């Protein structure tokens, strides 16, 4: 992940890995939306020898914990898919965006004792790949007293090659018994230029997905099978499953716009002025049955992405199924 600013902090973490002297507990203080996650993931990627699964958020020895709602039995693992999708799409997310992504906005969130016990259970197992076992805990200030006490001994005297990385917005609210066991590091706020660069990168990612959707529909209309298959290959080459799911969502939203335009309901389609020509042309060119059939294909593709089906086969089949339904 791209890191903006914080060169000194990134260099300090690099030297820890290079020297082999990695503290067992780090507490990174960021402003809300300040970019600690890209720094942490790049640090962990280096710690785990460049394993690509770190950036994909699927390394078996790295566990992500964050505040949730739904009673004491609710734990992060129940919401991990939405968390991964958010982090892949926008690693500079705000706390409120997390709660919206996992569907708990407006609810009381915390990190419960049941979550703490889940962490301890996972850390009781040997590392799958024989290296570090790591816990990335977002907002430790949300630990309730029971949860903090349950984790205290593990944070204070962890087994060898066990690492806690805590990301806080309010270090003064982190329980002192936890805070005092950590090396404190400050993630400096982004400069105005860095903020512009972050927003530009996010916009570029959205444009990439929109362009792929436009290319796909244009190829389908022209009955250009090779062009359709080339778009399928580009989708298979997207850097993560989260990006591939984001494309499916982007395409589904676009198809709904086309359907609403075909039904004579432009006020519900909410098409941006700059996209009016494209969507009007698609609505006029495709059969009224196409958006509905295409949506079912995309829904199936999203399910298969979750099941880790071979991506080249998956997207070749998706674009072929769309091609024969035009």
Secondary structure, DSSP 8 states (H G I E B T S, - for coil): ----S-HHHHHHHHHHHHHT---SEEEEE--TTS-HHHHHHHHHHHHTTT-HHHHTT--TTEEEE--B-SSTT--GGGGHHHHHHHHHH-TT--HHHHHHHTT-TTS--BB-HHHHHHHHHHHTS--TTSS-EEEEEE-GGGB-HHHHHHHHHHHHS--TTEEEEEEES-GGGS-HHHHTTSEEEE-----HHHHHHHHHHHHHHHHHHHHHHHHHHHHHHTT-HHHHHHHHHHHHTSS-HHHHHHHHHHHHHHHHHHHHHHTT-HHHH---GGGHHHHHHHHHHS-TTHHHHHHHHHHHHHHHHHTT--HHHHHHHHHHHHHHH-
